[in-house]
Amino acid sequence: MSAKFRVAESPVYDGKWAVVENSTDCPAIVEGTPLDCLTVQEARDLVDLMNNRDIRAHEP
């Protein structure tokens, strides 16, 4: 299974980072909030958390 989310440079905020959903190539949205305008460490942590959760959700 490939990762659902990745870290990418923010499409809006210079020098900031986003959690991007690979299927849409857009920042992921959680409870109505786009995961954008993050530090690189925040984005990495969220991507790890979200990908691990997605993998566990699809385990038999």
C-alpha positions as CSV (number, residue, x, y, z in Angstrom):
1,M,0.0,0.0,0.0
2,S,1.4,3.4,-1.0
3,A,1.3,6.4,1.3
4,K,-1.9,8.5,1.2
5,F,-0.2,11.7,2.4
6,R,3.1,13.5,1.7
7,V,4.9,16.7,2.8
8,A,5.0,19.4,0.1
9,E,5.8,23.1,0.0
10,S,2.7,25.2,0.7
11,P,1.0,26.3,-2.5
12,V,0.0,29.5,-0.8
13,Y,2.5,30.5,1.9
14,D,6.1,31.1,1.0
15,G,8.5,29.1,3.1
16,K,5.8,27.0,4.7
17,W,4.7,23.4,4.3
18,A,1.5,21.4,3.8
19,V,0.3,17.9,4.2
20,V,-0.9,16.9,0.7
21,E,-3.2,14.1,-0.2
22,N,-1.6,12.2,-3.0
23,S,-5.0,11.4,-4.7
24,T,-5.9,15.1,-5.1
25,D,-2.5,16.8,-5.0
26,C,-4.1,19.4,-2.7
27,P,-3.6,20.1,1.0
28,A,-5.5,17.6,3.2
29,I,-8.5,19.0,5.1
30,V,-9.2,17.9,8.6
31,E,-12.5,19.1,10.2
32,G,-12.7,21.9,7.7
33,T,-9.1,23.1,8.2
34,P,-6.5,22.7,5.4
35,L,-3.2,21.4,6.7
36,D,-1.2,24.2,5.3
37,C,1.1,27.0,6.6
38,L,3.0,24.5,8.7
39,T,6.7,24.2,9.7
40,V,8.4,21.3,8.0
41,Q,8.6,19.4,11.3
42,E,4.8,19.9,11.9
43,A,4.1,18.7,8.4
44,R,6.4,15.6,8.8
45,D,4.8,14.7,12.1
46,L,1.3,15.0,10.7
47,V,2.1,13.0,7.6
48,D,3.6,10.2,9.7
49,L,0.6,10.2,12.0
50,M,-2.0,10.3,9.2
51,N,-0.3,7.6,7.1
52,N,0.1,5.3,10.1
53,R,-3.5,5.7,11.0
54,D,-4.6,5.1,7.4
55,I,-2.5,1.9,7.2
56,R,-4.0,0.6,10.5
57,A,-7.5,1.5,9.3
58,H,-7.1,-0.8,6.3
59,E,-5.5,-3.8,8.1
60,P,-7.6,-7.0,8.1
